[in-house]
Amino acid sequence: MLRIFHPIVSEPDPLQVEIFTSGLIGSWWNEFPADENPDENPDEMLGGSLIDYASRRATTTDLAFLRAMEVMAVGERQRDSAAAGAATLAARGVAEPVWASTIGRVRVGECWQLSDVYGDQASLFCAFDRDFDRDDVGDGAGHALMTLVDFNQLAGSVIDVFVTDEPAATLDDMRTDTHRSDGIILLRQVSPKDARRLIERAFAATDMTLDPDVSADFREYRALALARCRVLPEPGEPSAGPAEITSAERDALVESFLAEASPGFADQLPDQAAVRYCTRLIVDFGCDYDRGQPLRVGPARTEVFLLHWLPGKAMLDADDREAMPTVLRAWVRWAAARNRLPEAAVTELVEVTEECIEEWQEIADEDDEYDGNGKILTPSPVHMLLRGVGEIGGLEEAQDILDRRIFAMPYFGTRIGDEDYPNLDPGDPDERRLLIIGEHPEFHRALDDPEFDADTGGVNPRLHIAVDEIVVHQLWENDPAEVWQAAQRLTLAGMDRLDVLHMLGEMVLEHLHGAAGGGRPIDTEAYRTALNALAPR
C-alpha cells in the first residue's frame, strides 16, 4: 500500500492527493461485517497499522502517506497518530512532499440542498475553494462535494457521494432540473452547519448497515467527504429527534383518515377490522421507521413499506391482504392532499403505488398454498404460528388457530427506540415480549431506564407490559379457552385489538395478579366466569 503511494509524492494538485488517499482508505471500508467481528475496526486494524508501519520508516513516501492521513484519516486517533509520526520523520530530515503545506486547506462556499417534494431523497451540494495561492496548481481550483441521502434507509443514509470540479455548472444544472420538474424537485440554500449535521449523520447510518446499497463511487469519496465535513462549521448540539408517538395518538390518526378519506372507500371491503388494522400498519411504519412522520408519502417510501417492511414485520390474513391495496390507495391520496403535494407529484405517487401493489400481489400469490379447488389454505409466512400445536383436525381448526394467534400477536418484527428487531418469532416468549413492548412506544424510554419506577400517564409501564404478556400468552396457548371467546365477542362488538387486550388485562389484574400479590389462591373458576360475562362497556 505504501509503494502505490509513491507516485503521489510529486503530485502538484492537493485535491488529487486527497482523492487518491480517500480511495485507499475506502479499500478497507465495510470489509469486516459487524455481526461477525463487532469489536474490530478496519480503520484501526489496517489504517492504524499502516500509520504505525510508516512511522517506523524514513522515506519521503512514508512521510507523504502520514501527511495525507493526518488530514484524511476517518478516525481522530488515526489522524493524531499520523501527525505524530510525520513530525518525527520531518525532525529526522525526511523530505516533505510538494503538497504538504496545502493539503486540506480549503475555504467553505455555498451549500445547497436539492430534494424531492416527498422527502424521499436529497442531494447536498457543498462548494469549496482553495485557501492558498499556488501558480503550479492551475486554474479551476474550486470544487464541490455532492452527497446523495436516502431518507428511506435508517431515517437517512448516504447512498452516493462524489466530487465535481465544475461547481458552477453543477449548480446551474440543479436549478434547471428544479425548474423543469413541475414542483416535484425543490432547491434551497442551507447553512454549512446544517449541511454538516445531515451529511455526518447520514454517513454514520450507512456505516451501521451490514450490506449497504451504495454507488460504485462511495468507497472512493467517503473519507474525502468526511474530511470536508470537518472543515464545515460545527453543527452544535444535536436535536432531540422526533418525539415518540403514543398508541392513542396513532389511533386518533387512524380515525381521522377513516373519517376524511374518499367517501365510502372502506365500504368496498367486507371486513372493517381489516381496514383499521391495515391503516394502523401504515401509521406505525411512519411513526417507528420514518423519523416519526406518519403522514409523509412518497414513491420510494411506498415501495419500502409495501415490498420490504410489510412482508418482514406483519402477519396478514386473507381479509387483511384483500384490504391493504384499497387502504393504501386511499391513504396516499389522503396524505398527499394533507401535505399539499403538487398535481404532478400526486400523479407520480399514484402511478408508483399501483406498480408496487401489483408487484406485492404477485409475490403474495406465489407464496400462497392452495388446496385442490384453488382455495388459499394459508399464507406461508404464518406457518410458524402453527408450530407446537400438534395434530390439527382440519382446515377449520387450523384457521381458528391462525386467527387466534394472529390476534394475540400480529407482528414478527418491531422497533424499540433506536433498536430494530426484524424476524422475531412470536412463539418464543422472550421474543414475544419484545413485540409487545414494540406496540407501546409511549413506554420505551421508561422501560429503557432501569431506575425508572413511576407511572407514565397514570400507568405503570412494567406492570402494563407484564399483564399484556399474560393475556397474549393465554391467547397463544388458548388456555383458558374463555380468553379467546371473550376476545372474539369484544371484537365483533367493534372494539380495537389493543383495547380488547387491555380489557382482558383488567381481568388478569383482578383475578390473577391480585391473588398472587395478596397471597391467596387463584380462583380459576371465578376467572373463567368473569371472562364469560365480559362485555363492552
GIPE-V339339 format. One record per backbone hydrogen bond with DSSP energy under -1.0 kcal/mol. NH is the residue of the N-H (numbers start at 1). CO is the residue of the C=O. If there is no record, write none. Layout:
BEGIN
NH_CO, NH_CO
END
This chain:
BEGIN
6_3, 8_5, 9_6, 11_8, 17_13, 18_14, 19_15, 20_16, 21_17, 22_18, 23_19, 24_20, 25_21, 26_22, 28_25, 31_28, 36_33, 37_33, 40_37, 45_41, 46_42, 47_42, 48_43, 50_46, 51_47, 52_48, 53_49, 54_50, 55_51, 57_54, 63_59, 64_60, 65_61, 66_62, 67_63, 68_64, 69_65, 70_66, 72_68, 73_69, 79_75, 80_76, 81_77, 82_78, 83_79, 84_80, 85_81, 86_82, 87_83, 88_84, 89_85, 90_86, 91_87, 93_90, 94_89, 98_9, 100_97, 102_99, 103_99, 105_102, 106_104, 107_129, 109_127, 112_125, 113_188, 114_123, 115_186, 116_121, 117_184, 119_116, 122_149, 123_114, 124_147, 125_112, 126_145, 127_110, 128_143, 129_107, 131_105, 143_128, 144_164, 145_126, 146_162, 147_124, 148_160, 149_122, 150_157, 151_120, 153_150, 156_153, 157_150, 158_202, 159_148, 160_148, 162_146, 164_144, 170_166, 171_167, 172_168, 173_169, 174_170, 175_171, 176_172, 177_173, 178_174, 179_175, 180_176, 181_178, 184_181, 186_115, 188_113, 190_111, 195_191, 196_192, 197_193, 198_194, 199_195, 200_196, 201_197, 202_198, 203_199, 204_200, 205_201, 206_202, 207_203, 208_204, 209_206, 214_212, 215_159, 221_217, 222_218, 225_221, 226_222, 227_223, 228_224, 229_225, 230_226, 232_228, 250_246, 251_247, 252_248, 253_249, 254_250, 255_251, 256_252, 257_253, 258_254, 259_255, 260_256, 261_257, 265_262, 268_265, 269_266, 275_271, 276_272, 277_273, 278_274, 279_275, 280_276, 281_277, 282_278, 283_279, 284_280, 285_281, 286_282, 287_283, 288_284, 289_285, 293_286, 296_293, 302_298, 303_299, 304_300, 305_301, 306_302, 307_303, 308_304, 309_304, 310_305, 314_310, 315_410, 321_317, 322_318, 323_319, 324_320, 327_323, 328_324, 329_325, 330_326, 331_327, 332_328, 333_329, 334_330, 335_331, 336_332, 337_333, 338_334, 339_335, 341_336, 346_342, 347_343, 348_344, 349_345, 350_346, 351_347, 352_348, 353_349, 354_350, 355_351, 356_352, 357_353, 358_354, 359_355, 360_356, 361_357, 362_358, 363_359, 364_360, 365_361, 366_362, 367_363, 371_375, 374_371, 377_369, 382_379, 383_380, 385_382, 386_383, 387_384, 389_386, 398_394, 399_395, 400_396, 401_397, 402_398, 403_399, 404_400, 405_401, 406_402, 407_403, 408_404, 409_405, 412_313, 414_421, 416_419, 419_416, 421_414, 424_412, 428_425, 432_428, 433_429, 434_430, 435_431, 436_432, 437_433, 438_434, 440_437, 443_440, 447_443, 448_444, 449_446, 452_449, 456_459, 464_460, 465_461, 466_462, 467_463, 468_464, 469_465, 470_466, 471_467, 472_468, 473_469, 474_470, 475_471, 476_472, 477_473, 478_474, 479_474, 483_480, 485_481, 486_482, 487_483, 488_484, 489_485, 490_486, 491_487, 492_488, 493_489, 494_491, 495_490, 500_496, 501_497, 502_498, 503_499, 504_500, 505_501, 506_502, 507_503, 508_504, 509_505, 510_506, 511_507, 512_508, 513_508, 514_509, 516_512, 517_513, 518_514, 520_515, 524_522, 527_523, 528_524, 529_525, 530_526, 531_527, 532_528, 533_529
END
